[in-house]
């Protein structure tokens, strides 16, 4: 538990610092620039997801059940090098496909794809090796340096400074996190048996994650397509950047407990008891935090000094996002339970079901309420997803009984 607390507290500090840096960066950018950055970042996130090939999920499963040390090193090297080659290739084609005359300077962010993709896997390296304290300290240092330099660059050079510093710091972050594992990933040898095992998991994980990213940002894609020149899109983008801290908090908890549950998956009765106890605690914590932050932002919204802030309108969006986050807490941790059992296809089924629901509901709410419809749709989608995840969880666990 002490390892989790150190990991959790350091992440809270990082999120708090990043929260402050987002506000400071926004002071030096226009709402339209914020909207342009966010639109490109959502596309980059999709490209990163494609580059990872679902191998992060396969790695976590295979590494957690592996007993031999040489097998563990081989799994690390295999997943790292495949993601390396895939991310470089996909980045190259993404840049070729990007029309710089229409996407403009924001296309620079595509250069972060290989480094972000590999850093995502490296974080799992720390977790499966139980190096939570070292990971916390490394992430803390990286985020402090990155946030500080991005703020300074944006202050002096505006949006260009933000974009270039983001690329440079993604390289720095990747190298800093990789250092303890350089020996593990040096010798790459293609293992057909390992590849078969990994791809049996990763094919569903990739499809599921791609659908998840598309589903997550569908409403923003629709809004940005319909209201490209709207300042409201910039206010929404700012709120989404702040709200990202809440989503990362959920994923941090998921990432911590996923390998723990995976190790228990051989005995379904023990796994079920432990997960049920854990799930109740996490749901209660989720609800308490949701209520706390909703009233915190409501109080902040009423302060006269805040009303002069350039992105004051973002607070309303943020409050609605937090309502959706509170609702999602009822089902979010069932997804990692499904993954821990190796039943990745059920997360894929969940995303397949959700995609048309998200597209139709997002279009309906945005058509009716303009940009505000993005946050209203988010609440509706969170409610629906709770029932669908519950059903997929039931199917995944039923097989083992």
Secondary structure by P-SEA (a helix, b strand, c coil): caaaaaaaaaaaaaaaaaaaaaaaaaaaccaaaaaaaaaaaaaaaaaaaaaacaaaaaaaaaaaacccaaaaaaaaaaaaaaaaaaaaaaaaaaaaaccccccccccccccaaaaaaaaaaaaaaaaaacaaaaaaaaaaaaaaaaaaaaaaaaacccaaaaaaaaaaaaaaaaaaaaccccccccbbbbbaaaaaaaaaaaaaaaaaaaaaaaaacaaaaaaaaaccccaaaaaaaaaaaaaaaaaaaaaaaaaaaaaaaaaacccaaaaaaaaaaaaaaaaaaaaaaaaaaaaaaaaaaacccccccccccaaaaaaaaaaaaaaacccaaaaaaaaaaccaaaaaaaaaaaaaaaaaaaaaaaaacccaaaaaaaaaaaaaaaaaaaaaaaaaaaaac
